[in-house]
């Protein structure tokens, strides 16, 4: 075994002891980052090229600093995004939310679908939709200055139009015209603070995590925004916590102008996002 692979094995154990959820993956990803190779190429790094900065990176991860803050990059569907302190790190479970949204837009048979991403963070959702729905017109809305700095870097050169605005009042000029509204909003109840993983609790912006006593305050506001923006027959897609399955569809009621409100599972078969269609007049 070469030196680097031996060090990766030691690092895996250290990260596991520190409670890191995916110790081997993270140990390999840090090694690949420090040595500027892909994870599958670690065995080819000559012993003489071992970089001692690897152990600095491992120590940071051991202290539960997010992997993506250390490497400065996050992978989301087919994208590589720039991330760091001040922006919510995109999570794998959100990929299935976006997958459903892409299928929904394609099924609409609209030539140039108009899409709005509310609480856009790094821009991951908006960029994935712009990339995978070729003629879409995508608007992304973000309130937080820190997140906006990262989103600007990521959307540069893309078709995504970024807006510094409050998701609850944004884009009145698009009222009644939008085909799809999508959001991964803050949804953690304030009462759950102590149970949140340290990577999120200590490093993600609080604005992107917590939303009132039951975690649904922002989603209640987004229901009104989505109804305002969507055309009749347009669709809303909202991510939520797996413990909120069943609660979120009840926000999108027939009395409030919605149809077909439903919950959907993520790849682990846990309820992860709710969808609804704006009712026809």
NUSEFI-459250 format. One line per 4 residues: number of its first residue (from 1); for each residue x negated, y negated, z negated of C-alpha. Coordinates in steps of 0.2 Angstrom, whole numbers, always signed. Example, Ala and Ser with C-alpha at 12.3 -4.5 7.8 and 13.67 -1.06 7.14 Angstrom:
% NUSEFI-459250
1) -62:+22:-39 | -68:+5:-36
***
This chain:
% NUSEFI-459250
1) +0:+0:+0 | -7:-17:+4 | -9:-31:-9 | +6:-41:-4
5) +18:-26:-5 | +11:-21:-22 | +14:-39:-28 | +32:-39:-21
9) +35:-23:-31 | +29:-32:-47 | +39:-47:-43 | +55:-37:-40
13) +53:-30:-57 | +50:-47:-65 | +65:-54:-56 | +76:-40:-61
17) +71:-42:-79 | +76:-61:-78 | +93:-55:-72 | +92:-61:-54
21) +106:-52:-45 | +96:-47:-29 | +78:-45:-35 | +70:-35:-21
25) +78:-46:-7 | +73:-62:-16 | +55:-55:-19 | +53:-51:-1
29) +61:-67:+5 | +49:-77:-5 | +34:-67:+1 | +40:-70:+19
33) +42:-88:+16 | +26:-91:+8 | +16:-81:+21 | +26:-88:+36
37) +32:-71:+42 | +49:-61:+43 | +53:-50:+29 | +51:-35:+41
41) +33:-40:+44 | +27:-41:+26 | +17:-24:+28 | +7:-32:+42
45) +0:-47:+31 | -19:-43:+28 | -25:-42:+10 | -37:-56:+13
49) -22:-67:+18 | -12:-65:+1 | -7:-82:-5 | -7:-85:-24
53) +7:-98:-21 | +18:-83:-20 | +18:-81:-39 | +23:-100:-41
57) +38:-96:-31 | +42:-81:-40 | +41:-90:-57 | +53:-103:-51
61) +65:-89:-45 | +62:-81:-62 | +68:-97:-70 | +84:-95:-60
65) +81:-109:-48 | +91:-104:-32 | +81:-95:-19 | +87:-107:-6
69) +80:-122:-15 | +63:-114:-16 | +63:-109:+3 | +73:-125:+8
73) +84:-114:+19 | +100:-105:+19 | +107:-93:+32 | +125:-93:+36
77) +133:-83:+50 | +121:-87:+65 | +114:-103:+57 | +99:-108:+48
81) +103:-123:+37 | +92:-135:+27 | +97:-135:+9 | +90:-141:-8
85) +94:-150:-24 | +110:-160:-22 | +120:-149:-11 | +130:-133:-13
89) +121:-118:-7 | +133:-109:+6 | +138:-91:+0 | +140:-75:+10
93) +158:-73:+5 | +162:-89:+14 | +157:-81:+30 | +172:-70:+31
97) +183:-86:+28 | +175:-94:+43 | +177:-78:+53 | +196:-78:+50
101) +197:-97:+55 | +188:-93:+71 | +200:-79:+76 | +215:-90:+71
105) +209:-105:+82 | +205:-93:+97 | +222:-86:+95 | +230:-103:+97
109) +225:-104:+115 | +221:-123:+114 | +208:-129:+126 | +199:-141:+115
113) +204:-137:+97 | +203:-151:+84 | +196:-145:+67 | +193:-153:+51
117) +182:-147:+37 | +185:-155:+20 | +172:-154:+6 | +159:-150:+19
121) +144:-149:+8 | +129:-144:+19 | +140:-143:+34 | +139:-124:+35
125) +157:-121:+39 | +159:-136:+52 | +143:-131:+61 | +148:-112:+62
129) +165:-117:+70 | +157:-129:+82 | +144:-116:+87 | +157:-101:+89
133) +172:-111:+96 | +163:-119:+111 | +175:-133:+116 | +181:-137:+98
137) +180:-155:+91 | +174:-154:+73 | +175:-167:+60 | +167:-164:+43
141) +171:-174:+27 | +160:-176:+12 | +161:-188:-3 | +145:-184:-12
145) +130:-194:-7 | +118:-180:-12 | +127:-167:-1 | +129:-180:+13
149) +110:-182:+15 | +108:-163:+18 | +123:-162:+29 | +116:-177:+40
153) +100:-167:+43 | +110:-151:+47 | +123:-159:+59 | +109:-168:+69
157) +110:-164:+87 | +127:-154:+85 | +145:-159:+90 | +150:-161:+72
161) +156:-178:+67 | +152:-182:+49 | +162:-193:+38 | +158:-200:+21
165) +175:-200:+13 | +186:-193:+0 | +195:-177:+6 | +211:-183:-1
169) +213:-199:+9 | +201:-195:+24 | +204:-197:+43 | +222:-205:+43
173) +218:-208:+62 | +220:-189:+65 | +237:-187:+56 | +248:-175:+64
177) +235:-170:+78 | +224:-157:+69 | +224:-138:+74 | +214:-131:+59
181) +210:-138:+42 | +197:-128:+32 | +189:-131:+16 | +178:-122:+3
185) +183:-134:-11 | +178:-134:-30 | +189:-121:-38 | +180:-116:-55
189) +191:-120:-71 | +182:-131:-83 | +185:-118:-96 | +174:-106:-86
193) +158:-116:-87 | +148:-105:-98 | +151:-90:-87 | +145:-98:-71
197) +128:-90:-65 | +114:-102:-69 | +109:-104:-51 | +126:-113:-48
201) +129:-121:-65 | +112:-129:-67 | +108:-133:-48 | +124:-135:-38
205) +132:-152:-39 | +146:-152:-52 | +157:-160:-40 | +156:-145:-29
209) +160:-133:-43 | +173:-138:-56 | +191:-143:-53 | +202:-146:-69
213) +208:-134:-82 | +214:-121:-70 | +202:-124:-56 | +216:-129:-44
217) +217:-148:-45 | +207:-151:-29 | +217:-138:-19 | +233:-146:-24
221) +227:-162:-17 | +220:-154:-1 | +238:-146:+2 | +244:-164:+4
225) +230:-169:+15 | +231:-153:+26 | +250:-156:+28 | +246:-174:+34
229) +233:-170:+46 | +240:-154:+54 | +251:-154:+69 | +267:-143:+67
233) +260:-125:+69 | +243:-130:+64 | +234:-119:+51 | +225:-122:+34
237) +212:-110:+27 | +206:-113:+9 | +193:-103:-1 | +197:-99:-19
241) +190:-89:-33 | +194:-70:-33 | +203:-73:-50 | +215:-85:-41
245) +222:-73:-29 | +241:-75:-29 | +240:-92:-36 | +235:-102:-21
249) +248:-97:-9 | +261:-103:-21 | +254:-121:-18 | +259:-120:+0
253) +277:-117:-2 | +292:-119:+11 | +299:-133:+1 | +282:-143:+5
257) +283:-139:+23 | +273:-123:+25 | +276:-106:+32 | +267:-89:+31
261) +257:-93:+16 | +246:-78:+12 | +230:-72:+3 | +216:-63:+11
265) +202:-52:+4 | +183:-55:+7 | +171:-41:+12 | +171:-34:-6
269) +190:-33:-5 | +193:-47:-18 | +206:-60:-14 | +195:-75:-7
273) +205:-87:+3 | +223:-92:+7 | +230:-98:+23 | +247:-106:+28
277) +255:-113:+44 | +263:-130:+45 | +281:-127:+48 | +289:-133:+64
281) +301:-148:+61
***
